[in-house]
Amino acid sequence: MRLSLRYRLLWPLLLLVLGEAVATAWTASSAARHAERQLVAQQNAIARTLAEPRSTFPLTPRVLEQMKGLSGAEFILRLPQGSVETTLPRNAESLLTWESWSEQEEPEALGPPLMIEGSLFHTRRVVLKPPHPQAGAELFILLPETLRRSAIADAVRPLLWLGTLSGLCGLGLMWGVSARLLRRLHQLHRRTQLIAAGNLRPQPLPSADDELRDLAVALNDMAQQLAHLHEQLQQAERLRLLGQFSGGLAHQLRNTAAGARLAIQLFLQENPQLGDPEPLHVALRQLTRLETSIRQFLTLGRPPALQLQTLDVRELLDQAIQLHQPQACHAGVALEWSRPESPCFVTADPEQLLQALSNLITNGLEAAGAGGQVTLTCRCEPAAVLMEVRDTGPGPPPHLADRLFDPFVTGKADGIGLGLAVARRLVEAHGGTLHWHRHAGHTCFTIRLPAQPPTSPTL
């Protein structure tokens, strides 16, 4: 049987409240007995005081009324000659059967009950002894039952109120605490349902710093790790599909593009007097771009092994400038190269590293647009060589900033999202890193290659 956590939390407190109720009842019973013993002691004290042999003042009606006001008891004084003085209404004393009462010395309980005109009394008989001026008289002390009940109620009522109030407060407090705890647990349950449904975004943390906050932090960490794993699985699946696709189709497309390019080049060589060869040059550039895209498919699907050699990156950047200068002129973009005087040597595969630079330059030319500028720089550091491609374009959209190097992620209407992904893989194959940032209105892509090549470069 399913039992809510709230009731599991309330059961121990309920048992505690029941124990408190039993303890309160026992304490109240003890208080009632104590109050009744006090009344017995009061009745005995009155009897001793009024029957004291050394007492010289007579028990007149005035004295009896004063004693009634002080003690709350009623008094009947039967004199030896048969007359009666009482604080009760007249003729009420006739209800007493004088012979049925016997004197008790310091009894431990209230006297026997007596009903007088609808009121219950506990009666005590005392005989006055010499040298009392009224020696031989019988004094009856009548303690009202209402006085006994009032004394017991005054003793018990605070205990009952305190026990009841503390129990209710405890139950209310635990109910509120359990409701708050369950509400936070339900929030965590909804969070796990969102994770199960695929919503892996981090959720706000509770304000209270306790174990449930630690659990919420752990859920956010788990969601972040799941999101990272999900992204890796998606990327691996894309690469797997890409490898299958590029294995057959890309070779055919590259061969076709290469054949078309060679045919145009041969035509230009055989017809040097052609009036306006610019359209054919444009076609050659487009075929070159097509070959580059196909090569990127092949590189991303089945990366080739690196052929490492020592080279000066300045010469590599010179080649990149010569390769992309026609494209920059055609697009109306200023392509600048700040060539340092000192050589910067690295150990790398020149073809693969040139392809990575070409992808970055092409991306910068397209991002800068007509009237823009793309600048290349390089510098040597003690442990690394840095190459930077900077453009004046607006930068990637904010929603793509964190996934800019993922395959098939692009903010261009006609882009396929492979250039930056291939560039990063080629740079990382050399043991380097490729990062980007925005600075002073420029988008900067920085390649950092180590001074020493990796021992076993892999892609």
Secondary structure, DSSP 8 states (H G I E B T S, - for coil): ----HHHHHHHHHHHHHHHHHHHHHHHHHHHHHHHHHHHHHHHHHHHHHHT-TT--S---HHHHHHHHHHH--EEEEE-TTS-EEESS-TTGGGG--GGG----SS-SS---EEEETTEEEEEEEEE--TTSTTTT-EEEEEEEHHHHHHHHHHHHHHHHHHHHHHHHHHHHHHHHHHHHHHHHHHHHHHHHHHHHTT--S-----SS-SHHHHHHHHHHHHHHHHHHHHHHHHHHHHHHHHHHHIIIIIHHHHHHHHHHHHHHHHHHHH-TT-S--HHHHHHHHHHHHHHHHHHHHHHHHS------EEEEHHHHHHHHHHHHHHHHHHHT-EEEEE--SS--EEEE-HHHHHHHHHHHHHHHHHHH-TT-EEEEEEEE-SSEEEEEEEE-S----GGGGGGTTSTT--SSTT--S-HHHHHHHHHHHTT-EEEEEEETTEEEEEEEEESS--SS---
